[in-house]
Structures are given as C-alpha cells and as structure tokens.
Amino acid sequence: MNMFSKIVIPIFIVFVIFYGFKKKVNIYDAFLEGAKEGLMISFNIFPSIIAMVFAINIFLDSNFVNAVLGVFTPVLNLINIPLEIMPMALLRPISGTATLAIMNDIFIKYGPDSYVGRLASVLQGCTDTTIYVLALYFSSIGVKRIRYSLSVGLFADLVGITVAFLITMLFF
C-alpha cells in the first residue's frame, strides 16, 4: 500500500498538468490563484477555530460534564451504560479532539477490547462534531442564521449515540 501511494500521487499530478495543457490553461497562474484562495479561506476560518477552542476549554475546565453525570448515574446504572463513556457522548458533537482524548484514556484504563473501549470506538464512528462543523464551515462562508442545521445535526448525533449503545450491547 505504501508503494501504491508513492506512485498514485505523482501520476495524479502529471495527469493534472497534462489535462491543463490540453485545455490550454495557464497552470502556474491557476495554481497561484488556488493557493491565494486557500490562504484567504484559512484566514477567514482562523477566528472561528480560536473561538471554538476557547469555548471547549472553558466547557471542559468548568467540570460541567461531571456535574451532569452525577445526576444521571442511577439511570445509567439501570440501563447498563458505563458512566465512563458519557463525557465522550456529551462532548462528541462539540469537539472531536476532546473525545479522542477521552477515548484514549478509556483505552489506557480499560483496554480497546473491553466493553467500554468498544463502545467508545463505535460511538466515535457513529457521531459527528456537529457544533464544530457548523461554527467552522458556516462562518467561513458567511452564514449567519443556521435555521434547522443545528437541530437536525444534534438529532442525528442523538440517533448516532443511541445506535452506538444498541449496536455495542447487541454485538459485544
């Protein structure tokens, strides 16, 4: 596979160059225009990334997650959901990096082949970082009102979390 990737990328670059020649496109100017456009997009996205990282750090440092988990402990014990997975389930729509760190801690403490480790893996694959995606991509294109995107995205995350719990209970 390593050899395949070493061959495919240069072949793709050569294909793009020949295709540009065939279509009579000034390849260098098109490349510079694309690079300039990419830098402008990065410049426009940067404030949103900084705001999101700042908000996530405040959320994590406030111990809000631990306070919420304390309330739901009896219910989680009743339906046999490990308490250790709930911070990941709560933070997944907000931050992929934070949930990867939580999953890594679960792997270190319980192992990847444990029930909690498998549940963390399935949960990571069944959900998306909805709030992060909306904040980053919508702000980069100037969307001010998100209308139904947030509610639909969070509902999809809730369905993903529920399905992750069900799939893990059924198969593991």
Phi and psi in degrees as GROMACS dihedral restraints (atoms count N, CA, C in turn):
[ dihedral_restraints ]
;  ai    aj    ak    al  type     phi  dphi    fc
    3     4     5     6     1   -62.8    20    10
    4     5     6     7     1   -41.3    20    10
    6     7     8     9     1   -66.6    20    10
    7     8     9    10     1   -37.0    20    10
    9    10    11    12     1   -60.6    20    10
   10    11    12    13     1   -46.0    20    10
   12    13    14    15     1   -68.2    20    10
   13    14    15    16     1   -31.5    20    10
   15    16    17    18     1   -69.0    20    10
   16    17    18    19     1   -25.4    20    10
   18    19    20    21     1   -90.9    20    10
   19    20    21    22     1   -40.9    20    10
   21    22    23    24     1   -65.7    20    10
   22    23    24    25     1   -43.2    20    10
   24    25    26    27     1   -63.1    20    10
   25    26    27    28     1   -48.7    20    10
   27    28    29    30     1   -63.3    20    10
   28    29    30    31     1   -36.6    20    10
   30    31    32    33     1   -62.8    20    10
   31    32    33    34     1   -41.3    20    10
   33    34    35    36     1   -63.2    20    10
   34    35    36    37     1   -42.5    20    10
   36    37    38    39     1   -63.7    20    10
   37    38    39    40     1   -44.7    20    10
   39    40    41    42     1   -62.8    20    10
   40    41    42    43     1   -39.7    20    10
   42    43    44    45     1   -61.3    20    10
   43    44    45    46     1   -44.2    20    10
   45    46    47    48     1   -63.9    20    10
   46    47    48    49     1   -40.5    20    10
   48    49    50    51     1   -64.7    20    10
   49    50    51    52     1   -47.3    20    10
   51    52    53    54     1   -65.6    20    10
   52    53    54    55     1   -37.6    20    10
   54    55    56    57     1   -63.9    20    10
   55    56    57    58     1   -40.9    20    10
   57    58    59    60     1   -63.4    20    10
   58    59    60    61     1   -41.0    20    10
   60    61    62    63     1   -62.3    20    10
   61    62    63    64     1   -42.6    20    10
   63    64    65    66     1   -63.1    20    10
   64    65    66    67     1   -39.7    20    10
   66    67    68    69     1   -85.2    20    10
   67    68    69    70     1     2.6    20    10
   69    70    71    72     1    58.2    20    10
   70    71    72    73     1    48.8    20    10
   72    73    74    75     1  -102.9    20    10
   73    74    75    76     1   137.2    20    10
   75    76    77    78     1   -74.4    20    10
   76    77    78    79     1   101.0    20    10
   78    79    80    81     1   -64.4    20    10
   79    80    81    82     1   -42.1    20    10
   81    82    83    84     1   -64.4    20    10
   82    83    84    85     1   -45.5    20    10
   84    85    86    87     1   -65.0    20    10
   85    86    87    88     1   -38.1    20    10
   87    88    89    90     1   -64.9    20    10
   88    89    90    91     1   -39.1    20    10
   90    91    92    93     1   -63.6    20    10
   91    92    93    94     1   -45.7    20    10
   93    94    95    96     1   -63.3    20    10
   94    95    96    97     1   -39.5    20    10
   96    97    98    99     1   -64.3    20    10
   97    98    99   100     1   -41.4    20    10
   99   100   101   102     1   -66.1    20    10
  100   101   102   103     1   -40.1    20    10
  102   103   104   105     1   -65.1    20    10
  103   104   105   106     1   -40.6    20    10
  105   106   107   108     1   -63.9    20    10
  106   107   108   109     1   -42.0    20    10
  108   109   110   111     1   -64.1    20    10
  109   110   111   112     1   -41.0    20    10
  111   112   113   114     1   -63.1    20    10
  112   113   114   115     1   -40.2    20    10
  114   115   116   117     1   -65.5    20    10
  115   116   117   118     1   -38.7    20    10
  117   118   119   120     1   -66.3    20    10
  118   119   120   121     1   -39.6    20    10
  120   121   122   123     1   -63.8    20    10
  121   122   123   124     1   -43.5    20    10
  123   124   125   126     1   -61.2    20    10
  124   125   126   127     1   -42.1    20    10
  126   127   128   129     1   -63.6    20    10
  127   128   129   130     1   -38.9    20    10
  129   130   131   132     1   -72.3    20    10
  130   131   132   133     1   -31.9    20    10
  132   133   134   135     1   -81.0    20    10
  133   134   135   136     1   -27.3    20    10
  135   136   137   138     1   -52.6    20    10
  136   137   138   139     1   -47.1    20    10
  138   139   140   141     1   -61.7    20    10
  139   140   141   142     1   -36.2    20    10
  141   142   143   144     1   -65.7    20    10
  142   143   144   145     1   -39.2    20    10
  144   145   146   147     1   -65.6    20    10
  145   146   147   148     1   -43.8    20    10
  147   148   149   150     1   -62.1    20    10
  148   149   150   151     1   -44.9    20    10
  150   151   152   153     1   -62.9    20    10
  151   152   153   154     1   -41.0    20    10
  153   154   155   156     1   -67.1    20    10
  154   155   156   157     1   -43.7    20    10
  156   157   158   159     1   -63.2    20    10
  157   158   159   160     1   -41.6    20    10
  159   160   161   162     1   -62.1    20    10
  160   161   162   163     1   -45.9    20    10
  162   163   164   165     1   -64.7    20    10
  163   164   165   166     1   -40.4    20    10
  165   166   167   168     1   -65.1    20    10
  166   167   168   169     1   -42.3    20    10
  168   169   170   171     1   -63.7    20    10
  169   170   171   172     1   -40.5    20    10
  171   172   173   174     1   -63.2    20    10
  172   173   174   175     1   -43.8    20    10
  174   175   176   177     1   -61.7    20    10
  175   176   177   178     1   -44.9    20    10
  177   178   179   180     1   -69.7    20    10
  178   179   180   181     1   -38.1    20    10
  180   181   182   183     1   -76.8    20    10
  181   182   183   184     1   -16.1    20    10
  183   184   185   186     1   -79.6    20    10
  184   185   186   187     1    -8.0    20    10
  186   187   188   189     1    60.9    20    10
  187   188   189   190     1    24.5    20    10
  189   190   191   192     1   -62.1    20    10
  190   191   192   193     1   -39.1    20    10
  192   193   194   195     1   -61.3    20    10
  193   194   195   196     1   -44.1    20    10
  195   196   197   198     1   -64.8    20    10
  196   197   198   199     1   -36.8    20    10
  198   199   200   201     1   -65.9    20    10
  199   200   201   202     1   -42.1    20    10
  201   202   203   204     1   -66.1    20    10
  202   203   204   205     1   -40.9    20    10
  204   205   206   207     1   -64.2    20    10
  205   206   207   208     1   -34.5    20    10
  207   208   209   210     1   -61.6    20    10
  208   209   210   211     1   -32.9    20    10
  210   211   212   213     1   -72.8    20    10
  211   212   213   214     1   -37.9    20    10
  213   214   215   216     1   -92.2    20    10
  214   215   216   217     1     1.6    20    10
  216   217   218   219     1   -55.5    20    10
  217   218   219   220     1   -47.9    20    10
  219   220   221   222     1   -62.0    20    10
  220   221   222   223     1   -38.5    20    10
  222   223   224   225     1   -67.5    20    10
  223   224   225   226     1   -42.7    20    10
  225   226   227   228     1   -65.0    20    10
  226   227   228   229     1   -39.1    20    10
  228   229   230   231     1   -64.3    20    10
  229   230   231   232     1   -36.3    20    10
  231   232   233   234     1   -65.3    20    10
  232   233   234   235     1   -39.6    20    10
  234   235   236   237     1   -98.7    20    10
  235   236   237   238     1    11.2    20    10
  237   238   239   240     1    62.6    20    10
  238   239   240   241     1    43.1    20    10
  240   241   242   243     1  -106.1    20    10
  241   242   243   244     1   124.4    20    10
  243   244   245   246     1   -62.7    20    10
  244   245   246   247     1   135.1    20    10
  246   247   248   249     1   -63.3    20    10
  247   248   249   250     1   -28.4    20    10
  249   250   251   252     1   -65.4    20    10
  250   251   252   253     1   -23.0    20    10
  252   253   254   255     1   -86.5    20    10
  253   254   255   256     1   -17.9    20    10
  255   256   257   258     1   -65.1    20    10
  256   257   258   259     1   -37.9    20    10
  258   259   260   261     1   -59.1    20    10
  259   260   261   262     1   -36.3    20    10
  261   262   263   264     1   -66.6    20    10
  262   263   264   265     1   -42.5    20    10
  264   265   266   267     1   -65.4    20    10
  265   266   267   268     1   -36.7    20    10
  267   268   269   270     1   -74.1    20    10
  268   269   270   271     1   -35.9    20    10
  270   271   272   273     1   -90.2    20    10
  271   272   273   274     1   -14.3    20    10
  273   274   275   276     1   -56.6    20    10
  274   275   276   277     1   -43.1    20    10
  276   277   278   279     1   -66.7    20    10
  277   278   279   280     1   -15.6    20    10
  279   280   281   282     1   -96.6    20    10
  280   281   282   283     1   -47.6    20    10
  282   283   284   285     1  -145.2    20    10
  283   284   285   286     1   121.3    20    10
  285   286   287   288     1   -72.3    20    10
  286   287   288   289     1   -35.9    20    10
  288   289   290   291     1   -67.7    20    10
  289   290   291   292     1   -41.5    20    10
  291   292   293   294     1   -63.6    20    10
  292   293   294   295     1   -40.0    20    10
  294   295   296   297     1   -72.5    20    10
  295   296   297   298     1   -30.7    20    10
  297   298   299   300     1   -65.3    20    10
  298   299   300   301     1   -38.0    20    10
  300   301   302   303     1   -65.9    20    10
  301   302   303   304     1   -40.9    20    10
  303   304   305   306     1   -64.7    20    10
  304   305   306   307     1   -42.6    20    10
  306   307   308   309     1   -63.1    20    10
  307   308   309   310     1   -39.9    20    10
  309   310   311   312     1   -61.9    20    10
  310   311   312   313     1   -41.6    20    10
  312   313   314   315     1   -63.0    20    10
  313   314   315   316     1   -39.1    20    10
  315   316   317   318     1   -64.0    20    10
  316   317   318   319     1   -42.9    20    10
  318   319   320   321     1   -62.4    20    10
  319   320   321   322     1   -41.7    20    10
  321   322   323   324     1   -66.3    20    10
  322   323   324   325     1   -42.8    20    10
  324   325   326   327     1   -77.6    20    10
  325   326   327   328     1   -43.1    20    10
  327   328   329   330     1  -111.9    20    10
  328   329   330   331     1   -20.8    20    10
  330   331   332   333     1    95.4    20    10
  331   332   333   334     1   149.1    20    10
  333   334   335   336     1   -70.4    20    10
  334   335   336   337     1   -21.8    20    10
  336   337   338   339     1   -93.4    20    10
  337   338   339   340     1     3.0    20    10
  339   340   341   342     1   -77.4    20    10
  340   341   342   343     1   167.8    20    10
  342   343   344   345     1   -60.2    20    10
  343   344   345   346     1   -44.6    20    10
  345   346   347   348     1   -66.4    20    10
  346   347   348   349     1   -38.5    20    10
  348   349   350   351     1   -65.2    20    10
  349   350   351   352     1   -42.8    20    10
  351   352   353   354     1   -67.7    20    10
  352   353   354   355     1   -39.8    20    10
  354   355   356   357     1   -62.2    20    10
  355   356   357   358     1   -41.0    20    10
  357   358   359   360     1   -62.5    20    10
  358   359   360   361     1   -40.7    20    10
  360   361   362   363     1   -65.8    20    10
  361   362   363   364     1   -45.1    20    10
  363   364   365   366     1   -66.3    20    10
  364   365   366   367     1   -40.3    20    10
  366   367   368   369     1   -62.7    20    10
  367   368   369   370     1   -40.1    20    10
  369   370   371   372     1   -62.1    20    10
  370   371   372   373     1   -35.3    20    10
  372   373   374   375     1   -84.7    20    10
  373   374   375   376     1   -20.2    20    10
  375   376   377   378     1   -91.8    20    10
  376   377   378   379     1    -7.3    20    10
  378   379   380   381     1  -128.4    20    10
  379   380   381   382     1   170.9    20    10
  381   382   383   384     1  -132.4    20    10
  382   383   384   385     1   167.5    20    10
  384   385   386   387     1   -90.1    20    10
  385   386   387   388     1    73.1    20    10
  387   388   389   390     1   -58.0    20    10
  388   389   390   391     1   -52.3    20    10
  390   391   392   393     1   -64.8    20    10
  391   392   393   394     1   -39.9    20    10
  393   394   395   396     1   -61.9    20    10
  394   395   396   397     1   -46.2    20    10
  396   397   398   399     1   -62.6    20    10
  397   398   399   400     1   -44.8    20    10
  399   400   401   402     1   -63.4    20    10
  400   401   402   403     1   -44.4    20    10
  402   403   404   405     1   -65.0    20    10
  403   404   405   406     1   -43.0    20    10
  405   406   407   408     1   -75.1    20    10
  406   407   408   409     1   -54.9    20    10
  408   409   410   411     1   -77.1    20    10
  409   410   411   412     1   -38.5    20    10
  411   412   413   414     1   -67.4    20    10
  412   413   414   415     1   -38.0    20    10
  414   415   416   417     1   -69.9    20    10
  415   416   417   418     1   -30.7    20    10
  417   418   419   420     1   -69.8    20    10
  418   419   420   421     1   -26.0    20    10
  420   421   422   423     1  -104.9    20    10
  421   422   423   424     1     3.5    20    10
  423   424   425   426     1    85.1    20    10
  424   425   426   427     1    19.9    20    10
  426   427   428   429     1   -77.0    20    10
  427   428   429   430     1   123.6    20    10
  429   430   431   432     1   -96.0    20    10
  430   431   432   433     1   -38.5    20    10
  432   433   434   435     1  -108.8    20    10
  433   434   435   436     1   124.2    20    10
  435   436   437   438     1   -91.1    20    10
  436   437   438   439     1    -4.7    20    10
  438   439   440   441     1    47.4    20    10
  439   440   441   442     1  -116.0    20    10
  441   442   443   444     1   -92.5    20    10
  442   443   444   445     1    -2.9    20    10
  444   445   446   447     1   -60.8    20    10
  445   446   447   448     1   -42.9    20    10
  447   448   449   450     1   -67.1    20    10
  448   449   450   451     1   -47.4    20    10
  450   451   452   453     1   -66.4    20    10
  451   452   453   454     1   -40.6    20    10
  453   454   455   456     1   -67.8    20    10
  454   455   456   457     1   -41.6    20    10
  456   457   458   459     1   -64.4    20    10
  457   458   459   460     1   -43.4    20    10
  459   460   461   462     1   -68.5    20    10
  460   461   462   463     1   -34.4    20    10
  462   463   464   465     1   -65.0    20    10
  463   464   465   466     1   -41.7    20    10
  465   466   467   468     1   -62.5    20    10
  466   467   468   469     1   -38.1    20    10
  468   469   470   471     1   -65.1    20    10
  469   470   471   472     1   -41.2    20    10
  471   472   473   474     1   -61.7    20    10
  472   473   474   475     1   -42.9    20    10
  474   475   476   477     1   -63.3    20    10
  475   476   477   478     1   -42.5    20    10
  477   478   479   480     1   -62.2    20    10
  478   479   480   481     1   -41.9    20    10
  480   481   482   483     1   -64.3    20    10
  481   482   483   484     1   -45.1    20    10
  483   484   485   486     1   -61.8    20    10
  484   485   486   487     1   -45.0    20    10
  486   487   488   489     1   -65.1    20    10
  487   488   489   490     1   -37.7    20    10
  489   490   491   492     1   -61.1    20    10
  490   491   492   493     1   -44.0    20    10
  492   493   494   495     1   -63.3    20    10
  493   494   495   496     1   -44.4    20    10
  495   496   497   498     1   -66.3    20    10
  496   497   498   499     1   -45.1    20    10
  498   499   500   501     1   -62.3    20    10
  499   500   501   502     1   -43.3    20    10
  501   502   503   504     1   -66.3    20    10
  502   503   504   505     1   -39.4    20    10
  504   505   506   507     1   -64.6    20    10
  505   506   507   508     1   -39.0    20    10
  507   508   509   510     1   -73.0    20    10
  508   509   510   511     1   -42.0    20    10
  510   511   512   513     1   -98.9    20    10
  511   512   513   514     1   -18.7    20    10
